[in-house]
Amino acid sequence: MRNSDKIYEKKKKCFAGAWEAFLALCGGQDTDPELEAAVDALVAAGIIDSPERWKALDFTANSVRLLLLKMGRYVTQ
């Protein structure tokens, strides 16, 4: 195995899943059925009202904060 191949394999292990995540953010990969089902369930429960943003992983720290607050209220009702 060449030295460059060894380096490639080490980097590949360090960044496992990163390329796929990047492609998903860019729309270069199929959707995630598990994520879509979860988002759809949250919409049906009235917890979120912007499923397109969540399915596209387009959120901010504040939107995650608000989701956590809503989820907290939902599970304590």
C-alpha positions, -999 to 999 in steps of 0.1 A, spaced: 0 0 0 14 34 -10 19 61 16 -8 82 -1 -33 53 2 -25 50 39 -32 87 44 -64 85 24 -76 56 45 -69 75 78 -87 106 65 -116 84 53 -120 70 88 -118 105 104 -144 119 82 -168 90 78 -202 102 69 -191 138 64 -193 137 26 -227 121 27 -239 147 51 -225 174 28 -242 160 -2 -275 158 17 -272 194 26 -266 203 -10 -295 182 -22 -271 157 -39 -284 127 -20 -317 110 -17 -339 120 13 -337 103 46 -369 84 52 -364 81 89 -360 119 92 -390 126 70 -412 103 91 -400 120 123 -407 155 108 -441 144 96 -449 130 131 -439 164 146 -461 182 121 -490 160 128 -486 166 166 -485 204 160 -450 207 173 -434 222 141 -449 241 112 -420 243 88 -413 207 77 -394 217 46 -367 234 67 -363 205 91 -362 179 63 -336 200 45 -316 203 78 -320 240 75 -322 251 111 -304 275 136 -295 272 172 -326 292 181 -349 269 160 -335 239 178 -340 257 211 -376 264 203 -381 227 192 -368 215 225 -391 239 244 -421 227 224 -411 190 228 -407 196 266 -442 211 268 -456 183 246 -443 154 268 -453 171 300 -490 177 290 
